[in-house]
């Protein structure tokens, strides 16, 4: 499915010419868009950024596909009222193109109605068959 045809679960059309939610400064179609369409991420950080974008766009299919089978939940509940506003990468360990494991620590800022806050997580990633997967994370 092409980016222009791919729709988020809340039936909004994805705009590949808009700035990517991950904060890279690039447009979605040249940044996380190809990963949302199934292209493999080159690094754990790229996968983490695409997963943040998937949360922002409510793309549960990408979240499921990039979650390691050993820890993947049976259901992913995305809150329609929660708006993800900004992503900051705090730290990364390993997770390069030739690594088997990586850790990415991030802080994601959100808004829900009048409330605002952030989520900070240290996420673990594993590379299997040349594809990165989210394993789990420690919220802190």
C-alpha angles and dihedrals in degrees: 000000000000123000093251090055098042111102130195118239091260088060096249114143113243113240108213091186093060122093112277113257090226090076098240091132091238127109118267094247092058096038125034096353096086090049091051086053092054107272112141119253115242094215140019090250092054089052091048090051091050090049090052088051089049090054090048091050094037092240101161092170091065092046091052094045093051098043113099109252091233092063104021113128119230091236133028114206113201116192110228091204095055115094118196107214111175143002127211122187107218102178143347132197120189115324095130126143093274099038125100095208137030143175125213122186116198144165118219120194121213143181128206114179107305093343124095131184147131140248119216118195138170102213128198121215134189129198115220123172091352092305127109119226132189108240105178144305143226113226114215 
